[in-house]
Amino acid sequence: MDEMMNAIKARHSVRAYLDKPLSEEHIGRLRMMTEEYSRESGLSFQLILDEPKAFDCRMAHYGKFSNVKNYIAIIGKKTSENEEKCGYYGEKLVLNAQLMGLNTCWVASTYKTIPEVLDVQKGEKLIIVIAVGYGESKGAQHKSKELKAVSKQTEKLPKWYQNGVEAALLAPTAINQQKFKFSLNDDGTVSVKTGFGPCIKIDLGIVKLHFEIGSGRGRQLVWNN
Ligand SMILES: Cc1cc2nc3c(=O)[nH]c(=O)nc-3n(C[C@H](O)[C@H](O)[C@H](O)COP(=O)(O)O)c2cc1C
């Protein structure tokens, strides 16, 4: 858990990468993760290597992406349950990639779909991609809301809950919207509600993972949503 907390603190979105292919070791480990998370989530995590076209478009240049040639495509039926899973398992991959010395960026809109490199079955859609590679820099800390803006209770909080919310505030969210609100219920369970905004269910999965790691309770934590 501590290791994952280090990854949470060190991770920032990186959009500019070195023109350097991924090492065989990194490819092998990313492949293992995509297989594991596909199995666990029921989504299809596909590692796309040496494919420069997705991030060679007006939107990507405008978004300041450079040298993105490797990415993970997450494919599945576009239900809100799947979008939450996409966030949860995708962020597991992001944090493990960070621990391996890689940089990442979740990308929902500023890229172009390249159908010929993807395996999309009937009824499925490309939900989102995660750019991966060796960053030109480590990225920068995002501006963040304060705990009181994202937690119903603000005083006399148990340490584990406070740590959970703080880890959630370090999470990537679409356009850094941070539209979530946690509450600690009388029975010790935790709820988290989202507002409206792009990719909000993906954000939800991401912040739940961060909360689980930050609180130190992992999957023992009981969500009451
Ligand atoms: C679901 C999701 C979708 C995102 N889509 C894009 C995108 O299309 N283009 C982009 O440049 N960044 C995208 N981002 C990255 C966010 O802008 C970034 O996570 C946020 O500004 C916080 O910064 P940080 O990741 O460095 O902490 C996305 C992030 C998430 C979680």
The ligand as an SDF file (V2000), in Angstrom:
LIG
                    3D

 31 33  0  0  0  0  0  0  0  0999 V2000
  -11.1380   10.6190  -17.5070 C   0  0  0  0  0  0  0  0  0  0  0  0
  -10.0420   11.5710  -17.9060 C   0  0  0  0  0  0  0  0  0  0  0  0
  -10.0010   12.0900  -19.1940 C   0  0  0  0  0  0  0  0  0  0  0  0
   -8.9670   12.9650  -19.5730 C   0  0  0  0  0  0  0  0  0  0  0  0
   -8.9100   13.4150  -20.8790 N   0  0  0  0  0  0  0  0  0  0  0  0
   -7.9070   14.2400  -21.2590 C   0  0  0  0  0  0  0  0  0  0  0  0
   -7.8160   14.6870  -22.6220 C   0  0  0  0  0  0  0  0  0  0  0  0
   -8.6280   14.3560  -23.4830 O   0  0  0  0  0  0  0  0  0  0  0  0
   -6.7640   15.4960  -22.9540 N   0  0  0  0  0  0  0  0  0  0  0  0
   -5.8180   15.8790  -22.0280 C   0  0  0  0  0  0  0  0  0  0  0  0
   -4.8910   16.6070  -22.3950 O   0  0  0  0  0  0  0  0  0  0  0  0
   -5.8880   15.4800  -20.7320 N   0  0  0  0  0  0  0  0  0  0  0  0
   -6.8960   14.6550  -20.3270 C   0  0  0  0  0  0  0  0  0  0  0  0
   -6.9660   14.2120  -19.0180 N   0  0  0  0  0  0  0  0  0  0  0  0
   -5.9430   14.6120  -18.0440 C   0  0  0  0  0  0  0  0  0  0  0  0
   -6.4750   15.6780  -17.0500 C   0  0  0  0  0  0  0  0  0  0  0  0
   -6.5340   16.9260  -17.6950 O   0  0  0  0  0  0  0  0  0  0  0  0
   -5.5770   15.7040  -15.8130 C   0  0  0  0  0  0  0  0  0  0  0  0
   -5.6510   14.4670  -15.1620 O   0  0  0  0  0  0  0  0  0  0  0  0
   -5.9930   16.7850  -14.8290 C   0  0  0  0  0  0  0  0  0  0  0  0
   -5.8090   18.0700  -15.3870 O   0  0  0  0  0  0  0  0  0  0  0  0
   -5.2140   16.7020  -13.5120 C   0  0  0  0  0  0  0  0  0  0  0  0
   -3.8330   16.7820  -13.7220 O   0  0  0  0  0  0  0  0  0  0  0  0
   -2.8390   15.6040  -13.2950 P   0  0  0  0  0  0  0  0  0  0  0  0
   -3.2660   14.3600  -14.0010 O   0  0  0  0  0  0  0  0  0  0  0  0
   -1.4840   16.0800  -13.7240 O   0  0  0  0  0  0  0  0  0  0  0  0
   -2.9390   15.4270  -11.8040 O   0  0  0  0  0  0  0  0  0  0  0  0
   -7.9900   13.3450  -18.6290 C   0  0  0  0  0  0  0  0  0  0  0  0
   -8.0440   12.8180  -17.3280 C   0  0  0  0  0  0  0  0  0  0  0  0
   -9.0480   11.9370  -16.9660 C   0  0  0  0  0  0  0  0  0  0  0  0
   -9.0640   11.3550  -15.5940 C   0  0  0  0  0  0  0  0  0  0  0  0
  1  2  1  0
  2  3  1  0
  2 30  2  0
  3  4  2  0
  4  5  1  0
  4 28  1  0
  5  6  2  0
  6  7  1  0
  6 13  1  0
  7  8  2  0
  7  9  1  0
  9 10  1  0
 10 11  2  0
 10 12  1  0
 12 13  2  0
 13 14  1  0
 14 15  1  0
 14 28  1  0
 15 16  1  0
 16 17  1  0
 16 18  1  0
 18 19  1  0
 18 20  1  0
 20 21  1  0
 20 22  1  0
 22 23  1  0
 23 24  1  0
 24 25  2  0
 24 26  1  0
 24 27  1  0
 28 29  2  0
 29 30  1  0
 30 31  1  0
M  END
$$$$
